[in-house]
């Protein structure tokens, strides 16, 4: 019985690992209906077997599906980041604050109460990383948030002062420092009043306002001594010694230096040792102990180098951390976007395949019907073109036949005229005049027929006349007409009758045409014209 009770007692106080911690929080949320943020506040690093398990537990919380799907997920990530930031673990905090920044809707304008603290915390973290512009941005959002607390305003003003101090804007830095001090006085927060009075005292000292500086620094020294804030106490004491030396109060400065020596006995902070030896330099120089001042100077330089190296190393670490963090976040975002895109693509392909499966038959039928209609249309158009060509050819043949008949009549009239010329005494002037008029009317009619002939010929042989006019502009209209008749494969006699000239004139025209085309034989001329 005693053994079983001991086992129960041990198991109830057993330390957790990361998975057990997450499972326990999820179970408590489901059984008791308590929010994840409230549940998390009850867990601490001491509840876990190792610090690595605690850190793993924090990350698993922000990856648990049952948590990431809830509305309070961004706030839970902030609660984790805030806890880490308070413990000066700014790099670890940044991971969780970044999730809140990414996941919270309208993070810059929403008036949710926790967001005032979120922007304050993120501003502090950005200041740690020396990203002053981002720090100032978030601090100002927190400062003007409807749920900002009065105590937070002190921290916000103070950090803004530090930002402008580091940016070498002393006027703005002093403005925010005074705002912070006034807020601390308003709330009667003595701890903050001590810290801020020391900073204001340092500024007054740099402006040679010794009386004001002494009052502020002495108050800082008094408060820090009371609350055992050694860092603030040492810095305030160094400034008071500097003031005493400036005012030639050597006895008072010696007493304070003895206190300074006692405070530094157990100190390990190299920054405070640098302050100590810097004060020693001024002290020994004032006493005329230059050898001791030189030794203090060498010590000061040594610690200054240590502090500078430490500061540079920290800046490099912070820069590397941010670069690596943002690279990983960028890769994660790309992966998530790719995953979403792939899922959408798969879903889209499934829908497309379904639609294609349902409509493919209809589409294929429509295509087949369209092809059939196009084929029939093409066949019909080809038939129409062929019919048009045949009709044109028939019209031209009919026109040639008509021209041939007309020109035959012209030949007969010419022969009659020649006969009448030989037998003038037997033909009256009236008869001769009538015959010449008939011949003239037939000739004019033949010219109109040629115009119609050219129109029909161009339908059968597009560009034929343009070919000669563009390439052989010296060829006459009569020679082009002859070429057209050669293209139609007419004999010399047919060409003579069609053109209403003698066969001999046809041969002469043919010869002139060959010379202009630089063609020797009649057969070559025929082949050339038929190839056009």
Secondary structure per residue as TSV (DSSP state, phi and psi in degrees):
chain	resnum	aa	ss	phi	psi
A	1	X	-	360.0	-48.0
A	2	X	H	-61.1	-38.8
A	3	X	H	-65.2	-43.7
A	4	X	H	-64.0	-40.0
A	5	X	H	-63.8	-39.4
A	6	X	H	-64.5	-39.7
A	7	X	H	-64.4	-41.7
A	8	X	H	-63.3	-42.9
A	9	X	H	-63.3	-40.8
A	10	X	H	-66.4	-43.5
A	11	X	H	-65.9	-32.2
A	12	X	H	-71.4	-22.8
A	13	X	T	-108.5	13.6
A	14	X	-	-66.9	141.5
A	15	X	-	-75.5	147.5
A	16	X	B	-94.6	157.7
A	17	X	-	-103.9	176.8
A	18	X	H	-60.2	-47.7
A	19	X	H	-63.6	-40.2
A	20	X	H	-64.7	-39.4
A	21	X	H	-61.8	-45.4
A	22	X	H	-64.3	-45.6
A	23	X	H	-60.4	-38.4
A	24	X	H	-67.6	-43.2
A	25	X	H	-64.3	-43.8
A	26	X	H	-62.1	-43.0
A	27	X	H	-63.3	-43.9
A	28	X	H	-64.2	-37.3
A	29	X	H	-64.8	-44.1
A	30	X	H	-70.7	-36.9
A	31	X	H	-82.7	-36.5
A	32	X	H	-107.8	-12.7
A	33	X	-	71.6	18.1
A	34	X	-	-83.1	142.8
A	35	X	-	-66.3	153.7
A	36	X	H	-62.9	-35.4
A	37	X	H	-63.7	-44.8
A	38	X	H	-65.6	-39.7
A	39	X	H	-64.5	-40.4
A	40	X	H	-62.1	-35.3
A	41	X	T	-59.6	-21.1
A	42	X	T	-87.1	-3.8
A	43	X	-	-106.6	141.5
A	44	X	-	-140.0	166.6
A	45	X	G	-58.8	-31.0
A	46	X	G	-66.4	-14.9
A	47	X	G	-80.6	-6.2
A	48	X	B	-115.2	154.2
A	49	X	S	-65.5	-34.9
A	50	X	S	-143.0	159.6
A	51	X	H	-64.3	-32.4
A	52	X	H	-65.3	-35.0
A	53	X	H	-68.4	-37.0
A	54	X	H	-62.8	-47.6
A	55	X	H	-62.6	-39.9
A	56	X	H	-66.7	-38.4
A	57	X	H	-58.9	-44.0
A	58	X	H	-61.6	-42.4
A	59	X	H	-71.6	-37.7
A	60	X	H	-64.3	-34.3
A	61	X	H	-58.0	-40.2
A	62	X	T	-84.7	5.4
A	63	X	T	-119.3	-7.1
A	64	X	-	-68.0	123.4
A	65	X	H	-57.7	-38.8
A	66	X	H	-68.4	-16.6
A	67	X	H	-97.7	-43.2
A	68	X	H	-63.4	-22.9
A	69	X	T	-84.3	-5.9
A	70	X	S	-92.2	160.2
A	71	X	T	-70.2	-25.2
A	72	X	T	-85.4	3.1
A	73	X	H	-55.4	-48.3
A	74	X	H	-60.5	-37.6
A	75	X	H	-69.6	-36.3
A	76	X	H	-63.2	-43.1
A	77	X	H	-61.7	-37.5
A	78	X	H	-65.2	-42.3
A	79	X	H	-58.7	-40.1
A	80	X	H	-66.6	-47.6
A	81	X	H	-60.9	-39.2
A	82	X	H	-64.8	-41.4
A	83	X	H	-62.5	-43.3
A	84	X	H	-69.1	-39.2
A	85	X	H	-64.3	-39.9
A	86	X	H	-61.7	-29.0
A	87	X	T	-89.0	15.6
A	88	X	T	64.5	20.2
A	89	X	-	-97.8	70.8
A	90	X	H	-68.6	-37.3
A	91	X	H	-65.3	-44.6
A	92	X	H	-65.1	-36.9
A	93	X	H	-65.2	-35.6
A	94	X	H	-59.2	-36.7
A	95	X	H	-57.4	-46.7
A	96	X	H	-76.4	-35.3
A	97	X	H	-66.5	-34.9
A	98	X	H	-63.3	-39.6
A	99	X	H	-61.9	-44.0
A	100	X	H	-60.1	-45.0
A	101	X	H	-59.1	-36.2
A	102	X	H	-81.4	-37.5
A	103	X	H	-92.0	-28.2
A	104	X	S	-74.5	126.3
A	105	X	T	-72.1	139.5
A	106	X	T	51.3	45.7
A	107	X	T	-61.0	-25.8
A	108	X	T	-88.4	-18.4
A	109	X	T	-119.9	-17.7
A	110	X	-	-63.0	145.5
A	111	X	-	-103.9	24.6
A	112	X	-	-60.0	135.5
A	113	X	H	-53.5	-42.7
A	114	X	H	-67.4	-21.0
A	115	X	H	-69.0	-24.8
A	116	X	H	-61.3	-44.4
A	117	X	H	-72.2	-32.5
A	118	X	H	-61.1	-50.8
A	119	X	H	-65.4	-34.8
A	120	X	H	-62.4	-46.9
A	121	X	H	-65.9	-44.8
A	122	X	H	-64.6	-36.2
A	123	X	H	-62.5	-40.9
A	124	X	H	-64.2	-41.2
A	125	X	H	-65.3	-43.5
A	126	X	H	-63.2	-33.2
A	127	X	H	-65.9	-39.3
A	128	X	H	-59.1	-38.0
A	129	X	T	-81.3	0.1
A	130	X	T	62.0	30.6
A	131	X	-	-98.6	78.3
A	132	X	H	-62.8	-39.4
A	133	X	H	-64.2	-44.4
A	134	X	H	-67.6	-38.9
A	135	X	H	-60.4	-48.9
A	136	X	H	-61.6	-39.0
A	137	X	H	-58.5	-50.6
A	138	X	H	-72.8	-34.3
A	139	X	H	-64.3	-39.3
A	140	X	H	-69.2	-36.2
A	141	X	H	-61.7	-44.6
A	142	X	H	-63.4	-39.7
A	143	X	H	-63.8	-32.5
A	144	X	T	-102.7	9.6
A	145	X	-	-74.7	144.4
A	146	X	T	-66.0	-20.9
A	147	X	T	-107.9	18.0
A	148	X	-	-68.8	136.7
A	149	X	-	-85.3	158.6
A	150	X	H	-66.5	-37.4
A	151	X	H	-68.2	-33.8
A	152	X	H	-65.2	-31.2
A	153	X	H	-60.1	-34.2
A	154	X	H	-60.9	-49.1
A	155	X	H	-64.0	-39.6
A	156	X	H	-65.0	-48.1
A	157	X	H	-62.0	-41.0
A	158	X	H	-63.1	-44.7
A	159	X	H	-66.9	-39.2
A	160	X	H	-60.4	-37.3
A	161	X	H	-62.4	-43.2
A	162	X	H	-64.5	-38.4
A	163	X	H	-59.3	-49.8
A	164	X	H	-71.8	-26.8
A	165	X	H	-63.6	-46.0
A	166	X	H	-69.0	-24.5
A	167	X	T	-88.1	7.0
A	168	X	T	65.2	24.7
A	169	X	-	-104.0	81.7
A	170	X	H	-66.1	-34.1
A	171	X	H	-63.8	-49.0
A	172	X	H	-66.7	-37.4
A	173	X	H	-60.0	-45.6
A	174	X	H	-64.8	-35.4
A	175	X	H	-60.1	-49.4
A	176	X	H	-70.1	-33.6
A	177	X	H	-64.6	-40.9
A	178	X	H	-65.9	-38.6
A	179	X	H	-61.0	-41.8
A	180	X	H	-65.3	-42.9
A	181	X	H	-64.1	-43.3
A	182	X	H	-61.8	-38.8
A	183	X	H	-67.1	-38.6
A	184	X	H	-65.8	-39.7
A	185	X	H	-65.2	-41.1
A	186	X	H	-59.1	-39.7
A	187	X	H	-91.4	-2.2
A	188	X	T	56.0	40.1
A	189	X	-	-90.1	96.8
A	190	X	H	-64.9	-37.3
A	191	X	H	-60.7	-48.3
A	192	X	H	-68.5	-35.7
A	193	X	H	-60.8	-39.5
A	194	X	H	-64.0	-48.5
A	195	X	H	-60.0	-48.8
A	196	X	H	-70.5	-34.6
A	197	X	H	-65.1	-36.7
A	198	X	H	-61.7	-42.9
A	199	X	H	-67.0	-40.6
A	200	X	H	-67.4	-34.7
A	201	X	H	-63.6	-40.0
A	202	X	H	-61.6	-42.2
A	203	X	H	-65.0	-42.8
A	204	X	H	-62.6	-38.8
A	205	X	H	-63.5	-41.0
A	206	X	H	-67.1	-21.8
A	207	X	T	-97.1	11.2
A	208	X	T	64.6	24.1
A	209	X	-	-95.1	71.8
A	210	X	H	-62.0	-42.3
A	211	X	H	-62.0	-47.4
A	212	X	H	-64.0	-42.4
A	213	X	H	-61.4	-44.9
A	214	X	H	-61.5	-44.1
A	215	X	H	-60.5	-45.9
A	216	X	H	-68.4	-42.8
A	217	X	H	-70.6	-39.0
A	218	X	H	-61.7	-36.9
A	219	X	H	-65.3	-42.0
A	220	X	H	-60.8	-44.0
A	221	X	H	-63.9	-40.5
A	222	X	H	-63.9	-47.5
A	223	X	H	-66.3	-45.2
A	224	X	H	-67.1	-33.8
A	225	X	H	-66.7	-41.4
A	226	X	H	-64.0	-38.9
A	227	X	T	-97.0	8.3
A	228	X	T	57.1	35.7
A	229	X	-	-86.8	87.0
A	230	X	H	-59.2	-42.5
A	231	X	H	-59.0	-49.8
A	232	X	H	-65.6	-37.2
A	233	X	H	-63.8	-43.7
A	234	X	H	-65.9	-45.2
A	235	X	H	-63.0	-41.1
A	236	X	H	-66.1	-41.0
A	237	X	H	-63.5	-39.6
A	238	X	H	-61.3	-42.1
A	239	X	H	-67.8	-37.3
A	240	X	H	-66.0	-39.6
A	241	X	H	-63.4	-41.9
A	242	X	H	-60.7	-40.5
A	243	X	H	-63.6	-44.0
A	244	X	H	-60.0	-42.3
A	245	X	H	-68.0	-37.5
A	246	X	H	-63.7	-31.9
A	247	X	T	-98.9	12.0
A	248	X	T	59.4	32.4
A	249	X	-	-94.9	72.3
A	250	X	H	-67.2	-39.1
A	251	X	H	-62.1	-45.2
A	252	X	H	-65.4	-39.6
A	253	X	H	-65.6	-33.5
A	254	X	H	-67.3	-42.4
A	255	X	H	-61.0	-45.1
A	256	X	H	-66.0	-35.0
A	257	X	H	-65.8	-35.0
A	258	X	H	-64.4	-39.9
A	259	X	H	-63.9	-40.9
A	260	X	H	-59.2	-44.6
A	261	X	H	-60.1	-41.5
A	262	X	H	-68.5	-36.0
A	263	X	H	-67.4	-28.1
A	264	X	T	-88.8	-2.3
A	265	X	T	-58.8	-41.7
A	266	X	T	-109.8	14.5
A	267	X	-	-85.1	139.8
A	268	X	-	-120.1	-7.0
A	269	X	-	-71.9	116.0
A	270	X	H	-63.8	-27.2
A	271	X	H	-66.8	-41.3
A	272	X	H	-69.1	-34.4
A	273	X	H	-65.9	-35.2
A	274	X	H	-63.5	-41.8
A	275	X	H	-63.4	-41.2
A	276	X	H	-59.6	-50.1
A	277	X	H	-74.2	-27.9
A	278	X	H	-64.4	-39.6
A	279	X	H	-67.2	-38.0
A	280	X	H	-62.0	-39.1
A	281	X	H	-57.6	-50.7
A	282	X	H	-62.4	-40.2
A	283	X	H	-63.8	-50.0
A	284	X	H	-69.4	-35.0
A	285	X	H	-61.9	-39.5
A	286	X	H	-67.0	-32.7
A	287	X	H	-83.4	-7.8
A	288	X	T	80.9	11.5
A	289	X	-	-92.2	78.9
A	290	X	H	-72.8	-28.8
A	291	X	H	-66.4	-42.6
A	292	X	H	-67.1	-35.5
A	293	X	H	-63.5	-38.9
A	294	X	H	-65.9	-42.3
A	295	X	H	-61.8	-41.8
A	296	X	H	-65.6	-36.5
A	297	X	H	-62.5	-43.5
A	298	X	H	-63.7	-40.1
A	299	X	H	-64.4	-42.8
A	300	X	H	-61.0	-44.6
A	301	X	H	-61.5	-40.7
A	302	X	H	-60.8	-47.8
A	303	X	H	-71.2	-31.6
A	304	X	H	-63.1	-42.0
A	305	X	H	-63.9	-40.3
A	306	X	H	-62.3	-46.0
A	307	X	H	-65.0	-40.6
A	308	X	H	-64.7	-44.2
A	309	X	H	-63.0	-41.6
A	310	X	H	-63.1	-42.9
A	311	X	H	-64.7	-43.7
A	312	X	H	-64.9	-41.5
A	313	X	H	-62.5	-42.0
A	314	X	H	-63.8	-41.6
A	315	X	H	-63.3	-41.2
A	316	X	H	-64.9	-44.6
A	317	X	H	-59.7	-44.6
A	318	X	H	-63.2	-42.8
A	319	X	H	-63.9	-45.0
A	320	X	H	-62.8	-41.7
A	321	X	H	-60.3	-47.2
A	322	X	H	-65.0	-41.7
A	323	X	H	-61.4	-48.1
A	324	X	H	-65.9	-41.1
A	325	X	H	-62.1	-48.2
A	326	X	H	-68.1	-31.1
A	327	X	H	-64.3	-46.0
A	328	X	H	-64.5	-41.7
A	329	X	H	-64.2	-38.5
A	330	X	H	-62.0	-43.0
A	331	X	H	-64.4	-41.6
A	332	X	H	-62.9	-43.1
A	333	X	H	-63.5	-41.5
A	334	X	H	-62.6	-43.1
A	335	X	H	-62.0	-45.2
A	336	X	H	-63.3	-44.4
A	337	X	H	-63.4	-40.1
A	338	X	H	-64.8	-40.8
A	339	X	H	-62.8	-45.9
A	340	X	H	-61.1	-43.5
A	341	X	H	-62.2	-43.9
A	342	X	H	-61.5	-42.0
A	343	X	H	-63.4	-43.4
A	344	X	H	-64.2	-38.9
A	345	X	H	-63.4	-44.7
A	346	X	H	-62.5	-45.1
A	347	X	H	-62.6	-43.1
A	348	X	H	-63.3	-41.7
A	349	X	H	-63.9	-38.8
A	350	X	H	-62.9	-45.8
A	351	X	H	-63.5	-42.4
A	352	X	H	-62.0	-45.2
A	353	X	H	-61.1	-39.8
A	354	X	H	-63.4	-45.6
A	355	X	H	-63.8	-43.0
A	356	X	H	-63.1	-38.9
A	357	X	H	-63.0	-35.4
A	358	X	H	-80.0	-28.3
A	359	X	H	-108.6	-8.4
A	360	X	H	-58.7	-41.1
A	361	X	H	-61.6	-43.6
A	362	X	H	-64.7	-42.8
A	363	X	H	-63.0	-44.4
A	364	X	H	-61.3	-43.2
A	365	X	H	-62.3	-41.5
A	366	X	H	-63.4	-40.7
A	367	X	H	-63.6	-44.3
A	368	X	H	-62.2	-43.2
A	369	X	H	-63.8	-40.2
A	370	X	H	-65.1	-42.8
A	371	X	H	-62.6	-40.0
A	372	X	H	-64.2	-43.3
A	373	X	H	-64.1	-42.2
A	374	X	H	-62.6	-40.7
A	375	X	H	-64.4	-43.9
A	376	X	H	-63.8	-39.8
A	377	X	H	-64.5	-42.7
A	378	X	H	-64.0	-41.2
A	379	X	H	-62.3	-43.1
A	380	X	H	-63.6	-42.9
A	381	X	H	-65.1	-41.1
A	382	X	H	-62.5	-41.4
A	383	X	H	-64.3	-40.6
A	384	X	H	-64.2	-42.2
A	385	X	H	-63.7	-41.6
A	386	X	H	-64.4	-41.4
A	387	X	H	-64.3	-39.5
A	388	X	H	-63.8	-42.0
A	389	X	H	-63.3	-44.5
A	390	X	H	-62.5	-41.8
A	391	X	H	-63.6	-41.8
A	392	X	H	-62.5	-42.5
A	393	X	H	-63.4	-40.2
A	394	X	H	-65.1	-42.6
A	395	X	H	-59.4	-41.1
A	396	X	H	-68.8	-41.2
A	397	X	H	-61.8	-42.1
A	398	X	H	-63.5	-40.0
A	399	X	H	-65.3	-42.5
A	400	X	H	-63.4	-39.1
A	401	X	H	-64.3	-42.8
A	402	X	H	-63.2	-44.0
A	403	X	H	-63.2	-41.2
A	404	X	H	-60.1	-46.4
A	405	X	H	-64.0	-42.8
A	406	X	H	-64.1	-44.5
A	407	X	H	-68.3	-28.2
A	408	X	H	-63.8	-40.9
A	409	X	H	-63.2	-38.7
A	410	X	H	-62.0	-44.1
A	411	X	H	-57.5	-45.0
A	412	X	H	-62.9	-40.9
A	413	X	H	-62.8	-40.1
A	414	X	H	-64.2	-42.0
A	415	X	H	-62.0	-38.2
A	416	X	H	-65.1	-39.4
A	417	X	H	-62.8	-44.5
A	418	X	H	-61.7	-39.8
A	419	X	H	-65.4	-42.3
A	420	X	H	-62.4	-32.9
A	421	X	H	-66.8	-36.7
A	422	X	H	-72.8	-30.7
A	423	X	T	-118.1	57.1
A	424	X	G	-60.7	-33.5
A	425	X	G	-68.0	-20.8
A	426	X	G	-99.4	-3.0
A	427	X	S	-117.1	132.7
A	428	X	-	-79.2	157.5
A	429	X	H	-61.8	-33.9
A	430	X	H	-64.6	-42.1
A	431	X	H	-66.5	-40.6
A	432	X	H	-63.8	-42.8
A	433	X	H	-64.1	-39.9
A	434	X	H	-62.6	-41.6
A	435	X	H	-67.4	-39.5
A	436	X	H	-65.9	-37.1
A	437	X	H	-64.4	-41.1
A	438	X	H	-61.0	-43.0
A	439	X	H	-63.3	-43.6
A	440	X	H	-62.3	-40.4
A	441	X	H	-65.2	-37.2
A	442	X	H	-67.2	-38.6
A	443	X	H	-64.3	-45.0
A	444	X	H	-62.4	-40.8
A	445	X	H	-62.7	-37.1
A	446	X	H	-62.6	-38.5
A	447	X	H	-62.9	-42.5
A	448	X	H	-63.0	-38.2
A	449	X	H	-62.3	-36.4
A	450	X	H	-64.5	-35.4
A	451	X	H	-63.5	-44.4
A	452	X	H	-65.6	-37.7
A	453	X	H	-60.8	-44.6
A	454	X	H	-61.8	-39.9
A	455	X	H	-61.9	-45.7
A	456	X	H	-69.0	-39.2
A	457	X	H	-62.9	-40.0
A	458	X	H	-63.4	-29.4
A	459	X	H	-65.5	-40.9
A	460	X	H	-78.8	-33.2
A	461	X	S	-132.8	74.6
A	462	X	T	-59.9	134.7
A	463	X	T	82.1	5.4
A	464	X	H	-63.9	-51.8
A	465	X	H	-68.8	-35.9
A	466	X	H	-63.5	-34.7
A	467	X	H	-57.3	-47.5
A	468	X	H	-71.0	-40.6
A	469	X	H	-66.5	-34.2
A	470	X	H	-80.1	-39.8
A	471	X	H	-95.1	-27.8
A	472	X	-	-133.1	72.1
A	473	X	T	-65.7	-17.6
A	474	X	T	-78.4	-10.9
A	475	X	S	-72.4	135.3
A	476	X	-	-81.4	167.4
A	477	X	H	-62.0	-38.9
A	478	X	H	-63.1	-38.9
A	479	X	H	-71.0	-34.1
A	480	X	H	-68.1	-38.5
A	481	X	H	-61.6	-41.7
A	482	X	H	-62.3	-42.5
A	483	X	H	-60.9	-39.1
A	484	X	H	-63.5	-39.7
A	485	X	H	-70.3	-33.3
A	486	X	H	-63.6	-39.1
A	487	X	H	-59.6	-33.4
A	488	X	T	-83.9	1.9
A	489	X	T	66.2	36.6
A	490	X	-	-84.1	151.5
A	491	X	-	-77.5	170.4
A	492	X	H	-60.0	-42.1
A	493	X	H	-66.4	-41.9
A	494	X	H	-64.2	-40.5
A	495	X	H	-65.2	-39.2
A	496	X	H	-63.5	-45.8
A	497	X	H	-68.4	-36.8
A	498	X	H	-65.8	-38.5
A	499	X	H	-89.0	-3.4
A	500	X	T	60.9	40.2
A	501	X	S	-131.4	170.9
A	502	X	-	-79.8	157.3
A	503	X	H	-56.9	-33.3
A	504	X	H	-66.1	-39.2
A	505	X	H	-65.1	-34.2
A	506	X	H	-62.0	-44.1
A	507	X	H	-65.2	-38.4
A	508	X	H	-66.8	-42.8
A	509	X	H	-63.0	-39.3
A	510	X	H	-61.7	-42.4
A	511	X	H	-65.0	-43.9
A	512	X	H	-62.4	-38.7
A	513	X	H	-64.2	-41.8
A	514	X	H	-65.2	-37.5
A	515	X	H	-65.1	-42.9
A	516	X	H	-69.5	-29.6
A	517	X	H	-90.1	-2.2
A	518	X	T	59.1	45.5
A	519	X	-	-119.7	132.4
A	520	X	-	-85.6	-51.1
A	521	X	S	-98.4	158.7
A	522	X	H	-66.9	-38.2
A	523	X	H	-63.6	-41.3
A	524	X	H	-64.0	-37.2
A	525	X	H	-63.4	-43.4
A	526	X	H	-61.9	-44.8
A	527	X	H	-63.7	-40.1
A	528	X	H	-63.6	-46.1
A	529	X	H	-67.6	-38.4
A	530	X	H	-70.6	-20.3
A	531	X	T	-80.1	-12.2
A	532	X	-	-76.5	360.0
